[in-house]
Amino acid sequence: MCDEEFTVGTGGIAMTLTFDGTVIVPAADPKDGKRTAEALAPHLDTDSRVVLVNVIEKGGGTIDKAPMEQRKEYADEIFSEARKPLVDAPAAIESETLFGTDIVETIFDAADEYDADAVVFTAREGNRIAELLTGDVARRLVKEGTVPAVALPQSTAE
């Protein structure tokens, strides 16, 4: 569940968004995990539960892209970076490495398993060609979701 507070002022509409339930936070790499956690941290309270997930894409009958142990170590690196901005957050923070042949389906399966209120992410920077080649996971998260998908704005400080 998320609480929204709308304030109309002379400069337009200001919105405060707080996640007071479980959110799934997919992270593809350490930078992505950290960037999303930085954007999410101000929207958490004591009733928030954050489940950081990294999906290891299985080949579905083909050879996997990298050795499994190496991919699990990389997932641990992703979680380590994503936890840094959440150290002082009042929320419960968990992490789980997921395995599946379809990243988006695997993320929403986890959302169902955790009874999540939303999947929260920041869209990764990329050009249109990269999006076409990767299947544009962010677009699919928004279009194919079984729970709301919330795309948080990226911080301009890097």
ABEGO torsion letter per residue (X at the ends): XBBBBBBBBAAEBBBBBBBABBBBBBBABAAAAAAAAAAAAAABBAABBBBBBBBBBBAGGBBBABBAAAAAAAAAAAAAAAAAAAAABABBBBBBBBBBABAAAAAAAAAAAAGBABBBBBBBBBBAAAAAAAGGAAAAAAAABABBBBBBBBBABX
